[in-house]
Amino acid sequence: MHSNWTAMFAGVPDFHAAVVHSVDDGNTTWSEWNWAGTRTDGQPFEMRGVTIFEITDGLITDGRLFMEELERQHGGIAEAVQALSGHRPQDPTDQDR
């Protein structure tokens, strides 16, 4: 883990993170995060996602990160569905269904 974060801080020296929401569920903590900064090549860095940590005796014993880089394109949900499925959703206002 140390080498992973060393690389992140080297590549994004102004890295900062914010917890948007979190929930404790017994020995499990779920957190929604925003990560941001600027890469050393000048490109913006912005990710959002969820982490799930298992806690035992007050220490993190396991962790999973589900983070995605934000898309810079301004497409809508129809474009996202088409990119994922290969099919564009039908417009509900389309009268020629």
N, C-alpha and C positions, 0 to 999 in steps of 0.2 A: 504494500500500500504506500509506503514511504516513497519508493521510486516513481510510482504513478503520479503522486501529487507533486513531487519535485519536477517532473516533466511538465505537468500542467502549469505550475507557477513560472517555469522557464519560458514556456510558449505563450503564456497570457500573464505577464507580470502584474497587471492591474486587476487580476481576477477578483471578483467579489460575488458573494452568494447571499440570497435572501430566502428565508423560509416563508412561503405563502400561507400554508396551512399545515397542521400536524395533528395526529390522533394517536393516543396511547391506547393499545388494546391488550391489556395484560402485559406480557413480556415482549410485545411487538409494537414498534413505533413506525407509523407511516408519515412521511413528510412530502409536501409538494414544494419544489424549489425553482427559483430563477437564478441562473448563473450568467454573468456578463463580464465583459472586459474587452481588451483589444489585443489581438495577436501581435507578435513581434514583427510580422510582415505588414502591420497596419490595418489588417482586415478586422472587422468587428466579430466578436465572439458572443453568442447568446444562445443559451440552452434552457429548456424547461423540462421538468419531469418529476418523477416520484422516486423516493428511496424508501426501502423497507429494512428496518434494523431489528434484530433479535437482541434482547437485553437480558442478561443474567447477572444477578448480584450487582446491578448498577453499571455493568460494563457491556459494550457492544461485542457480541460473540459471533454475529453473522450479519452481513449486509448485502443488499441487492440494489443496484441503481438502474433505473429505466429513464434515461435522459435522451432527449433529441434536440438537435440543433434547429433553431427556428428557420423556417424557409424565408427567403428574401423576396420571393415572388409574391405578387398580390392576387393570386388566383383564388377562386371561391371553392366552396365545398364540392361543386360538380366536377371541377378540374381535379381535386384531390381524389374523389371516388373513381374517376376515369383513370388516373395514374395508378391507383391500387388494383383496380379490377380489370382494366382494359375496356370497360364499357362506360359510356356516359349515361348518367341517370336521365330518365325522361322528364322533361319539364311538365309539372302538373297542370300548367295553364295551356299546354299544347292540346288543341282540339282534335288533332288527327291521330289519336292513340290507337 
